[in-house]
């Protein structure tokens, strides 16, 4: 394609004639170009992160070509921070390795077994040498796992009725007095579903993430036609029956010294709107002495959610809340919820910022990740030391081991890391621009520095908030399948059932067995003994 000189229009503003004005205009154009380049870099970075979250791997792994530099930086930083001596610990013999080799795992002993004996044909039993009958001298055994589909059955509740034969002649005077046996209390009064079916529906949706329309199809294969709307009602009524136990779990979590919390969005149907709106699930993870994971639901992400849940938490002593940098928690730290709560930030969040910015500044990202890797190495060392000492008399607690190692190793490392971060900023003569992805990672870490350093002051604190993030994964996986909550009521129902299932899994308890037993007992269980049904204290009926 060609163009004539006449097609090129003259600029609206005449070009300056003197050299100084030309230099000024060129400088202004260069500044605009630099700003446009920075904006383009930010947009490319945002697009890269969006594509990674949608289609890429979630694991934060470095490029293999950067691992050599990463290892060299680790050695360099370790040598620079090796001034403080490590705490002395009593020598303990190494425990034998429990790592299992490759091969088939042994099947659980408690699984039912059915022996199938395979005998030689009668014509093969005589000895080919002498013709006499051979005798059994042993056996070879191998195992296979068989699967039987779920079975549905009908429970007929037969209530025997009693009457006095001698009083039958007195029918004219009112007839005999009839007594009928009482029917056991049920979680859903006059409900069609027994506790086992209720538990199956709850676990299938809130643990295995099956939408109710898929459960509807599964049950049809068993010749049972149950509408998804009916199963939705069952979940709601089961949650109402379990609400006293859920409230007790809330009180248990609020007795914790440390609580991990996080939130995640969920789409919610609203009949007053043409499309779904965004609700919120929150999780509150109790500490080691109060091991419950409690979920709540709110219609939005305002600060009212955590403010209401944590009201008066910490009024009787200092408490620690480990969370992300959401501003809705700030009022809690300021005491507006009525308690003395200290903010504990998450090093996993800080690490993620540097990892995401690695494509814009690989050298700075690699060194920052090396510093953070050394902080996590201290945590791994504390865990390994605790495992080596066992649970014998006089064993040091994991909190004491953590605190000693953190004070000896993490504190000087943090001081060096902060100095290095400040040296990277433009205000200190560093190369990192404030509006770049790396500049935002550095600024985030320094802005959160005090909260990021709180964990080294108490061995009961964790280095990150992964406990809450891991607990919320069940919601993230579930909403990819059931897509949305039908209403705010459905959100509250899910919060109760998520709480019980998550706490069961925290204690390695089969949620189906737990819910079937608890739903059978809870209607008649004394309220003053409700704590017996908490997952960590639960004993199945009859044991």
ZAVEXZA-767754 format. One record per residue (C-alpha): y, x, z; residue number from 1. Coordinates in Angstrom, 2 decimals. Layout:
N
[[Y, X, Z], NUM];
...
This chain:
543
[[0.00, 0.00, 0.00], 1];
[[3.41, 1.41, -0.95], 2];
[[6.89, 0.46, 0.08], 3];
[[10.29, 1.13, -1.38], 4];
[[13.05, 2.80, 0.51], 5];
[[14.98, -0.45, 0.30], 6];
[[12.29, -2.16, 2.44], 7];
[[13.10, 0.07, 5.43], 8];
[[15.80, -1.61, 7.46], 9];
[[18.41, 0.43, 9.24], 10];
[[18.31, 0.50, 13.05], 11];
[[20.45, -2.11, 14.77], 12];
[[22.06, 0.55, 16.99], 13];
[[23.56, 3.49, 15.09], 14];
[[22.10, 6.89, 15.97], 15];
[[24.40, 9.18, 17.98], 16];
[[26.08, 12.05, 16.16], 17];
[[26.50, 14.59, 18.96], 18];
[[23.64, 16.76, 20.27], 19];
[[23.95, 15.77, 23.95], 20];
[[23.65, 12.06, 23.17], 21];
[[20.62, 12.75, 20.99], 22];
[[18.96, 14.68, 23.82], 23];
[[19.67, 11.81, 26.21], 24];
[[18.17, 9.27, 23.81], 25];
[[15.11, 11.46, 23.24], 26];
[[14.66, 11.86, 27.00], 27];
[[14.84, 8.09, 27.48], 28];
[[12.32, 7.50, 24.70], 29];
[[9.96, 10.10, 26.20], 30];
[[10.22, 8.42, 29.60], 31];
[[9.40, 5.06, 28.02], 32];
[[6.46, 6.62, 26.17], 33];
[[5.20, 8.22, 29.36], 34];
[[5.44, 4.89, 31.17], 35];
[[3.57, 3.18, 28.34], 36];
[[0.88, 5.86, 28.48], 37];
[[0.50, 5.38, 32.25], 38];
[[0.21, 1.61, 31.75], 39];
[[-2.36, 2.09, 28.99], 40];
[[-4.35, 4.44, 31.27], 41];
[[-4.33, 1.85, 34.07], 42];
[[-5.44, -0.91, 31.72], 43];
[[-8.23, 1.26, 30.32], 44];
[[-9.34, 2.04, 33.88], 45];
[[-9.32, -1.65, 34.82], 46];
[[-11.27, -2.54, 31.68], 47];
[[-13.81, 0.19, 32.41], 48];
[[-14.35, -1.10, 35.97], 49];
[[-14.64, -4.68, 34.75], 50];
[[-17.26, -3.74, 32.16], 51];
[[-19.14, -1.67, 34.74], 52];
[[-19.24, -4.56, 37.21], 53];
[[-20.40, -6.98, 34.54], 54];
[[-22.90, -4.84, 32.64], 55];
[[-23.23, -1.45, 34.33], 56];
[[-25.19, -0.13, 37.27], 57];
[[-23.94, -0.99, 40.73], 58];
[[-25.11, 2.32, 42.19], 59];
[[-22.30, 4.84, 42.63], 60];
[[-23.98, 7.90, 41.11], 61];
[[-22.18, 10.93, 39.79], 62];
[[-22.70, 12.38, 36.35], 63];
[[-25.53, 14.97, 36.54], 64];
[[-23.20, 17.56, 34.99], 65];
[[-20.81, 17.13, 37.94], 66];
[[-23.49, 17.63, 40.59], 67];
[[-23.32, 21.43, 40.28], 68];
[[-19.59, 21.35, 41.02], 69];
[[-20.28, 18.81, 43.77], 70];
[[-22.82, 21.13, 45.43], 71];
[[-20.47, 24.12, 45.19], 72];
[[-17.67, 22.11, 46.79], 73];
[[-19.98, 21.02, 49.60], 74];
[[-20.82, 24.64, 50.40], 75];
[[-17.17, 25.65, 50.23], 76];
[[-15.98, 22.84, 52.51], 77];
[[-18.83, 23.42, 54.95], 78];
[[-17.88, 27.06, 55.27], 79];
[[-14.24, 26.16, 55.86], 80];
[[-15.07, 23.62, 58.58], 81];
[[-17.72, 25.68, 60.39], 82];
[[-15.33, 26.75, 63.16], 83];
[[-16.45, 24.21, 65.77], 84];
[[-19.91, 24.81, 67.29], 85];
[[-22.44, 22.00, 67.01], 86];
[[-23.48, 20.33, 70.28], 87];
[[-26.50, 21.89, 71.88], 88];
[[-29.60, 19.72, 71.81], 89];
[[-32.98, 20.36, 73.36], 90];
[[-35.53, 21.65, 70.93], 91];
[[-38.13, 19.07, 70.01], 92];
[[-41.26, 19.61, 67.99], 93];
[[-41.04, 18.14, 64.49], 94];
[[-42.89, 14.93, 64.04], 95];
[[-45.62, 14.87, 61.42], 96];
[[-44.59, 13.50, 58.09], 97];
[[-45.32, 9.82, 57.62], 98];
[[-44.62, 9.87, 53.90], 99];
[[-47.36, 8.06, 52.05], 100];
[[-48.73, 9.53, 48.88], 101];
[[-49.14, 7.72, 45.62], 102];
[[-51.89, 5.19, 45.20], 103];
[[-52.79, 1.67, 46.20], 104];
[[-51.54, 0.52, 49.59], 105];
[[-53.98, -0.86, 52.12], 106];
[[-53.98, -4.64, 52.23], 107];
[[-52.91, -6.31, 55.51], 108];
[[-55.76, -6.82, 57.94], 109];
[[-54.61, -10.31, 58.95], 110];
[[-55.05, -11.76, 55.45], 111];
[[-58.06, -14.11, 55.21], 112];
[[-61.01, -12.47, 53.52], 113];
[[-63.88, -14.03, 51.58], 114];
[[-66.91, -11.83, 50.98], 115];
[[-68.45, -12.09, 47.56], 116];
[[-71.81, -10.22, 47.50], 117];
[[-72.98, -8.95, 44.12], 118];
[[-76.72, -8.26, 44.04], 119];
[[-78.91, -6.52, 41.51], 120];
[[-80.85, -8.79, 39.14], 121];
[[-84.44, -9.31, 40.28], 122];
[[-85.82, -7.37, 37.32], 123];
[[-83.77, -4.28, 38.34], 124];
[[-84.92, -4.18, 41.98], 125];
[[-88.32, -2.45, 41.44], 126];
[[-88.15, 1.36, 41.45], 127];
[[-88.50, 2.70, 37.89], 128];
[[-90.55, 5.65, 39.23], 129];
[[-93.24, 4.04, 41.40], 130];
[[-92.70, 0.33, 40.86], 131];
[[-92.16, -0.48, 44.55], 132];
[[-89.28, -2.77, 45.61], 133];
[[-86.11, -0.87, 46.48], 134];
[[-84.34, -1.60, 49.80], 135];
[[-80.64, -2.10, 50.57], 136];
[[-79.25, 1.16, 52.03], 137];
[[-75.54, 0.37, 52.05], 138];
[[-72.72, -1.24, 50.15], 139];
[[-69.57, -0.38, 48.25], 140];
[[-66.53, -2.51, 48.92], 141];
[[-63.38, -3.03, 46.86], 142];
[[-60.59, -5.55, 47.37], 143];
[[-58.49, -7.81, 45.17], 144];
[[-55.69, -10.15, 46.10], 145];
[[-56.15, -13.77, 45.09], 146];
[[-53.38, -16.36, 44.98], 147];
[[-53.72, -20.08, 45.62], 148];
[[-50.79, -22.33, 44.68], 149];
[[-49.01, -24.22, 47.42], 150];
[[-50.78, -27.34, 48.56], 151];
[[-49.14, -30.63, 49.43], 152];
[[-50.76, -33.00, 51.89], 153];
[[-49.85, -36.27, 53.56], 154];
[[-49.67, -36.53, 57.35], 155];
[[-50.53, -40.02, 58.60], 156];
[[-48.97, -40.64, 61.99], 157];
[[-51.34, -43.15, 63.61], 158];
[[-49.95, -44.65, 66.82], 159];
[[-52.69, -46.29, 68.86], 160];
[[-51.86, -49.61, 70.46], 161];
[[-53.39, -50.79, 73.75], 162];
[[-53.70, -54.27, 75.23], 163];
[[-55.58, -55.87, 78.13], 164];
[[-58.44, -58.13, 77.01], 165];
[[-58.38, -59.98, 80.32], 166];
[[-54.83, -61.12, 79.66], 167];
[[-55.54, -62.54, 76.21], 168];
[[-56.30, -65.95, 77.82], 169];
[[-52.77, -65.95, 79.22], 170];
[[-51.23, -66.17, 75.78], 171];
[[-49.47, -69.35, 76.75], 172];
[[-47.71, -67.47, 79.53], 173];
[[-46.38, -64.73, 77.25], 174];
[[-49.50, -62.95, 76.07], 175];
[[-50.88, -59.56, 77.02], 176];
[[-48.64, -56.51, 77.57], 177];
[[-49.07, -54.15, 74.59], 178];
[[-48.46, -50.40, 74.87], 179];
[[-48.04, -48.18, 71.78], 180];
[[-48.28, -44.39, 71.72], 181];
[[-45.02, -42.55, 71.15], 182];
[[-44.44, -40.83, 67.83], 183];
[[-43.37, -37.17, 68.09], 184];
[[-39.68, -36.56, 67.55], 185];
[[-38.84, -35.33, 64.05], 186];
[[-35.92, -33.23, 62.80], 187];
[[-35.02, -36.04, 60.39], 188];
[[-35.55, -39.47, 61.87], 189];
[[-37.77, -41.62, 59.62], 190];
[[-37.67, -38.84, 57.05], 191];
[[-40.31, -38.43, 54.37], 192];
[[-40.43, -34.64, 54.64], 193];
[[-42.41, -32.94, 57.40], 194];
[[-41.14, -29.63, 58.87], 195];
[[-43.26, -27.58, 56.48], 196];
[[-41.77, -29.20, 53.37], 197];
[[-38.25, -28.96, 54.80], 198];
[[-38.78, -25.26, 55.48], 199];
[[-40.14, -24.71, 51.99], 200];
[[-37.07, -26.31, 50.39], 201];
[[-34.64, -24.41, 52.64], 202];
[[-36.28, -21.00, 52.15], 203];
[[-36.68, -21.54, 48.42], 204];
[[-32.98, -22.25, 47.94], 205];
[[-31.25, -20.11, 50.56], 206];
[[-33.64, -17.15, 50.68], 207];
[[-35.34, -17.12, 47.27], 208];
[[-32.23, -18.54, 45.50], 209];
[[-34.01, -21.30, 43.59], 210];
[[-31.69, -24.14, 42.53], 211];
[[-32.87, -27.58, 43.59], 212];
[[-33.45, -28.68, 39.99], 213];
[[-36.09, -25.94, 39.68], 214];
[[-37.71, -27.07, 42.92], 215];
[[-37.72, -30.58, 41.49], 216];
[[-39.78, -29.30, 38.54], 217];
[[-42.11, -27.29, 40.77], 218];
[[-42.90, -30.32, 42.91], 219];
[[-43.53, -32.41, 39.78], 220];
[[-46.32, -30.02, 38.88], 221];
[[-47.95, -31.16, 42.12], 222];
[[-47.54, -34.85, 41.09], 223];
[[-44.70, -35.39, 43.60], 224];
[[-41.42, -36.79, 42.28], 225];
[[-38.59, -35.88, 44.67], 226];
[[-35.02, -35.99, 43.38], 227];
[[-32.77, -32.99, 43.91], 228];
[[-30.24, -35.25, 45.62], 229];
[[-32.91, -36.12, 48.19], 230];
[[-33.65, -32.44, 48.81], 231];
[[-29.92, -31.81, 49.18], 232];
[[-29.82, -34.47, 51.91], 233];
[[-32.81, -32.84, 53.58], 234];
[[-30.98, -29.50, 53.75], 235];
[[-27.89, -31.15, 55.21], 236];
[[-29.83, -33.10, 57.84], 237];
[[-31.90, -30.03, 58.74], 238];
[[-28.71, -28.03, 59.24], 239];
[[-27.41, -30.78, 61.52], 240];
[[-30.62, -30.62, 63.57], 241];
[[-30.31, -26.82, 63.79], 242];
[[-26.58, -26.86, 64.60], 243];
[[-27.05, -26.40, 68.39], 244];
[[-29.06, -23.25, 67.69], 245];
[[-26.41, -22.06, 65.23], 246];
[[-23.67, -22.62, 67.85], 247];
[[-25.65, -20.52, 70.29], 248];
[[-25.88, -17.74, 67.70], 249];
[[-22.09, -17.89, 67.30], 250];
[[-21.66, -17.41, 71.06], 251];
[[-24.11, -14.50, 70.96], 252];
[[-22.17, -12.76, 68.19], 253];
[[-18.87, -13.28, 70.03], 254];
[[-20.34, -11.46, 73.01], 255];
[[-20.62, -8.31, 70.87], 256];
[[-18.58, -5.19, 71.44], 257];
[[-18.54, -4.54, 67.68], 258];
[[-18.54, -7.11, 64.87], 259];
[[-18.84, -6.35, 61.17], 260];
[[-17.24, -8.94, 58.91], 261];
[[-16.67, -9.53, 55.20], 262];
[[-16.19, -12.46, 52.83], 263];
[[-17.13, -13.50, 49.32], 264];
[[-15.98, -16.34, 47.03], 265];
[[-18.01, -19.32, 45.89], 266];
[[-17.20, -22.10, 43.42], 267];
[[-17.01, -25.57, 44.97], 268];
[[-17.05, -28.94, 43.23], 269];
[[-14.09, -31.18, 43.96], 270];
[[-14.01, -34.76, 42.66], 271];
[[-10.21, -34.72, 42.76], 272];
[[-9.97, -31.76, 40.38], 273];
[[-11.04, -31.36, 36.74], 274];
[[-12.80, -28.07, 37.55], 275];
[[-14.28, -26.22, 40.50], 276];
[[-12.12, -24.55, 43.11], 277];
[[-12.85, -21.40, 45.10], 278];
[[-14.22, -21.59, 48.63], 279];
[[-15.22, -18.72, 50.88], 280];
[[-18.26, -17.56, 52.83], 281];
[[-17.65, -15.22, 55.77], 282];
[[-20.26, -13.22, 57.66], 283];
[[-20.03, -11.87, 61.21], 284];
[[-22.71, -9.33, 62.11], 285];
[[-23.37, -8.88, 65.82], 286];
[[-24.06, -5.51, 67.42], 287];
[[-27.35, -4.04, 68.65], 288];
[[-27.33, -6.04, 71.90], 289];
[[-26.46, -9.31, 70.12], 290];
[[-28.46, -9.07, 66.88], 291];
[[-27.46, -12.20, 64.98], 292];
[[-25.84, -12.58, 61.55], 293];
[[-23.59, -15.64, 61.49], 294];
[[-22.08, -17.15, 58.35], 295];
[[-19.14, -19.52, 58.19], 296];
[[-17.54, -21.40, 55.31], 297];
[[-13.87, -22.11, 54.63], 298];
[[-12.22, -23.97, 51.79], 299];
[[-9.98, -20.96, 51.01], 300];
[[-9.35, -17.34, 51.97], 301];
[[-6.49, -17.86, 54.38], 302];
[[-6.36, -15.98, 57.67], 303];
[[-7.27, -19.21, 59.49], 304];
[[-10.98, -18.52, 58.90], 305];
[[-11.31, -15.30, 60.93], 306];
[[-8.51, -16.33, 63.29], 307];
[[-10.43, -19.47, 64.28], 308];
[[-13.80, -17.76, 64.58], 309];
[[-12.46, -14.79, 66.58], 310];
[[-10.10, -16.78, 68.79], 311];
[[-9.98, -15.21, 72.28], 312];
[[-12.54, -12.56, 71.25], 313];
[[-11.68, -9.47, 73.25], 314];
[[-9.64, -11.17, 75.97], 315];
[[-11.94, -9.64, 78.59], 316];
[[-11.97, -6.10, 77.18], 317];
[[-11.53, -3.96, 74.10], 318];
[[-13.47, -5.00, 71.00], 319];
[[-13.91, -3.46, 67.55], 320];
[[-13.73, -5.34, 64.24], 321];
[[-15.01, -3.45, 61.20], 322];
[[-13.79, -4.97, 57.95], 323];
[[-12.01, -4.23, 54.69], 324];
[[-8.24, -3.97, 54.30], 325];
[[-7.69, -7.76, 53.95], 326];
[[-4.26, -8.56, 55.41], 327];
[[-5.62, -11.72, 57.02], 328];
[[-7.14, -9.58, 59.78], 329];
[[-3.80, -7.96, 60.71], 330];
[[-2.80, -10.76, 63.07], 331];
[[-6.09, -10.34, 64.91], 332];
[[-5.39, -6.64, 65.46], 333];
[[-1.90, -7.56, 66.69], 334];
[[-3.42, -9.79, 69.37], 335];
[[-2.35, -13.13, 67.90], 336];
[[-5.93, -14.43, 68.23], 337];
[[-5.78, -13.86, 71.98], 338];
[[-7.87, -10.70, 72.29], 339];
[[-7.66, -6.93, 72.28], 340];
[[-9.23, -5.99, 68.95], 341];
[[-9.20, -2.55, 67.31], 342];
[[-9.40, -2.16, 63.55], 343];
[[-12.26, -0.05, 62.18], 344];
[[-12.03, 0.66, 58.46], 345];
[[-14.87, 1.36, 56.06], 346];
[[-15.53, 4.74, 54.47], 347];
[[-17.69, 3.11, 51.80], 348];
[[-14.60, 1.28, 50.54], 349];
[[-12.60, 4.52, 50.46], 350];
[[-15.42, 6.31, 48.67], 351];
[[-15.58, 3.54, 46.06], 352];
[[-11.90, 4.03, 45.22], 353];
[[-12.46, 7.69, 44.39], 354];
[[-15.66, 6.97, 42.51], 355];
[[-13.95, 4.39, 40.31], 356];
[[-11.10, 6.83, 39.58], 357];
[[-13.42, 9.71, 38.63], 358];
[[-12.93, 9.17, 34.87], 359];
[[-9.17, 9.70, 35.19], 360];
[[-9.31, 12.82, 37.41], 361];
[[-12.80, 14.22, 37.72], 362];
[[-11.86, 17.33, 39.72], 363];
[[-9.98, 15.45, 42.44], 364];
[[-12.62, 12.72, 42.61], 365];
[[-15.43, 15.24, 42.94], 366];
[[-13.76, 17.09, 45.81], 367];
[[-12.90, 13.85, 47.63], 368];
[[-16.49, 12.65, 47.25], 369];
[[-17.68, 16.00, 48.59], 370];
[[-15.61, 15.56, 51.75], 371];
[[-16.97, 12.04, 52.25], 372];
[[-20.53, 13.22, 51.59], 373];
[[-20.17, 15.70, 54.46], 374];
[[-19.02, 12.90, 56.77], 375];
[[-22.17, 10.95, 55.90], 376];
[[-24.27, 14.08, 56.40], 377];
[[-23.21, 14.06, 60.04], 378];
[[-24.43, 10.47, 60.34], 379];
[[-27.75, 11.41, 58.75], 380];
[[-28.09, 14.33, 61.14], 381];
[[-27.54, 12.06, 64.14], 382];
[[-30.15, 9.62, 62.89], 383];
[[-32.68, 12.38, 62.26], 384];
[[-32.08, 13.89, 65.71], 385];
[[-32.60, 10.51, 67.38], 386];
[[-35.84, 9.94, 65.48], 387];
[[-37.15, 13.39, 66.41], 388];
[[-36.68, 12.91, 70.13], 389];
[[-38.65, 9.63, 70.19], 390];
[[-38.34, 6.99, 72.91], 391];
[[-39.58, 9.08, 75.84], 392];
[[-38.10, 9.33, 79.30], 393];
[[-34.65, 10.88, 79.35], 394];
[[-34.13, 10.33, 75.62], 395];
[[-30.50, 10.39, 74.54], 396];
[[-29.21, 7.19, 72.96], 397];
[[-28.22, 7.12, 69.31], 398];
[[-24.63, 6.33, 70.35], 399];
[[-24.42, 9.47, 72.52], 400];
[[-25.87, 11.64, 69.76], 401];
[[-23.46, 10.22, 67.21], 402];
[[-20.43, 10.72, 69.43], 403];
[[-21.30, 14.36, 70.20], 404];
[[-21.93, 15.27, 66.56], 405];
[[-18.86, 13.42, 65.31], 406];
[[-16.57, 15.14, 67.78], 407];
[[-18.02, 18.54, 66.90], 408];
[[-18.24, 18.19, 63.12], 409];
[[-16.52, 15.06, 61.78], 410];
[[-13.19, 15.47, 63.60], 411];
[[-12.32, 18.89, 62.10], 412];
[[-13.61, 17.75, 58.72], 413];
[[-11.34, 14.70, 58.80], 414];
[[-8.33, 16.84, 59.67], 415];
[[-9.00, 19.11, 56.70], 416];
[[-9.62, 16.14, 54.39], 417];
[[-6.30, 14.52, 55.34], 418];
[[-4.38, 17.74, 54.73], 419];
[[-6.00, 18.08, 51.34], 420];
[[-5.24, 14.44, 50.40], 421];
[[-1.58, 14.83, 51.33], 422];
[[-1.38, 18.03, 49.24], 423];
[[-2.53, 16.10, 46.17], 424];
[[0.40, 13.66, 46.25], 425];
[[3.45, 14.20, 44.06], 426];
[[5.70, 14.06, 47.12], 427];
[[3.97, 17.21, 48.38], 428];
[[4.04, 18.95, 45.01], 429];
[[0.57, 17.78, 44.00], 430];
[[-0.57, 16.63, 40.56], 431];
[[-1.67, 13.06, 41.39], 432];
[[0.77, 10.40, 40.17], 433];
[[1.23, 7.51, 42.65], 434];
[[0.56, 4.73, 40.14], 435];
[[-2.53, 6.29, 38.63], 436];
[[-6.03, 5.20, 39.65], 437];
[[-6.49, 8.41, 41.63], 438];
[[-3.04, 8.02, 43.19], 439];
[[-4.00, 4.54, 44.38], 440];
[[-7.26, 5.89, 45.83], 441];
[[-5.40, 8.60, 47.73], 442];
[[-2.75, 6.15, 48.93], 443];
[[-5.39, 3.63, 50.07], 444];
[[-7.21, 6.28, 52.09], 445];
[[-4.06, 7.64, 53.73], 446];
[[-2.71, 4.16, 54.49], 447];
[[-6.01, 3.33, 56.20], 448];
[[-6.37, 6.74, 57.83], 449];
[[-5.97, 5.71, 61.48], 450];
[[-8.50, 2.89, 61.07], 451];
[[-10.84, 5.15, 59.11], 452];
[[-10.84, 7.64, 61.99], 453];
[[-11.61, 5.19, 64.78], 454];
[[-15.39, 5.47, 64.29], 455];
[[-15.47, 9.05, 65.60], 456];
[[-14.20, 7.88, 69.02], 457];
[[-17.20, 5.70, 69.88], 458];
[[-20.87, 6.21, 69.10], 459];
[[-21.48, 2.47, 68.87], 460];
[[-19.33, 2.27, 65.74], 461];
[[-20.65, 2.71, 62.21], 462];
[[-19.03, 4.86, 59.55], 463];
[[-18.87, 1.95, 57.11], 464];
[[-19.09, -1.81, 56.83], 465];
[[-22.32, -1.85, 54.82], 466];
[[-24.01, -4.10, 57.41], 467];
[[-21.68, -6.98, 56.47], 468];
[[-21.76, -6.23, 52.74], 469];
[[-25.56, -6.18, 52.71], 470];
[[-25.67, -9.49, 54.59], 471];
[[-23.40, -11.09, 51.97], 472];
[[-25.59, -10.02, 49.07], 473];
[[-27.75, -13.11, 49.54], 474];
[[-24.71, -15.24, 48.64], 475];
[[-23.86, -13.11, 45.61], 476];
[[-27.43, -13.35, 44.31], 477];
[[-27.69, -17.04, 45.13], 478];
[[-24.54, -18.15, 43.33], 479];
[[-25.83, -16.57, 40.12], 480];
[[-28.62, -19.15, 40.30], 481];
[[-27.28, -22.30, 41.95], 482];
[[-23.74, -21.51, 40.63], 483];
[[-21.68, -23.61, 43.06], 484];
[[-21.59, -25.66, 46.26], 485];
[[-21.50, -29.41, 45.74], 486];
[[-18.78, -29.92, 48.34], 487];
[[-17.24, -28.39, 51.46], 488];
[[-20.01, -30.11, 53.41], 489];
[[-22.52, -28.23, 51.28], 490];
[[-20.72, -25.01, 52.14], 491];
[[-21.04, -25.67, 55.88], 492];
[[-24.71, -26.58, 55.41], 493];
[[-25.34, -23.32, 53.57], 494];
[[-23.55, -21.34, 56.31], 495];
[[-25.91, -22.66, 59.00], 496];
[[-29.05, -22.05, 56.95], 497];
[[-27.89, -18.64, 55.71], 498];
[[-27.33, -17.62, 59.32], 499];
[[-30.85, -18.45, 60.44], 500];
[[-32.54, -16.90, 57.39], 501];
[[-30.43, -13.72, 57.52], 502];
[[-31.13, -13.24, 61.22], 503];
[[-34.86, -13.77, 60.63], 504];
[[-34.84, -11.10, 57.96], 505];
[[-32.86, -8.78, 60.23], 506];
[[-35.76, -8.97, 62.71], 507];
[[-38.49, -8.84, 60.02], 508];
[[-39.56, -12.44, 60.71], 509];
[[-40.99, -14.75, 58.07], 510];
[[-38.19, -17.35, 57.69], 511];
[[-40.61, -20.05, 56.53], 512];
[[-42.88, -19.69, 59.59], 513];
[[-39.83, -19.58, 61.86], 514];
[[-38.12, -22.65, 60.41], 515];
[[-41.32, -24.72, 60.29], 516];
[[-41.97, -24.00, 63.96], 517];
[[-38.38, -24.52, 65.10], 518];
[[-37.89, -27.72, 63.11], 519];
[[-41.09, -29.04, 64.69], 520];
[[-39.89, -28.28, 68.23], 521];
[[-36.12, -28.48, 68.31], 522];
[[-35.77, -32.26, 68.60], 523];
[[-37.67, -32.28, 71.90], 524];
[[-36.77, -28.79, 73.12], 525];
[[-34.74, -28.66, 76.39], 526];
[[-31.17, -27.58, 75.72], 527];
[[-31.12, -25.21, 78.70], 528];
[[-33.98, -23.28, 77.09], 529];
[[-32.51, -23.23, 73.59], 530];
[[-32.20, -19.43, 73.65], 531];
[[-36.00, -19.25, 73.40], 532];
[[-35.66, -20.36, 69.77], 533];
[[-33.29, -17.56, 68.72], 534];
[[-35.04, -15.44, 66.07], 535];
[[-35.04, -12.28, 68.20], 536];
[[-36.65, -14.17, 71.12], 537];
[[-38.81, -16.61, 69.18], 538];
[[-42.50, -16.94, 69.95], 539];
[[-44.52, -19.36, 67.78], 540];
[[-45.82, -22.44, 69.53], 541];
[[-49.25, -21.80, 71.00], 542];
[[-48.90, -18.02, 71.32], 543];
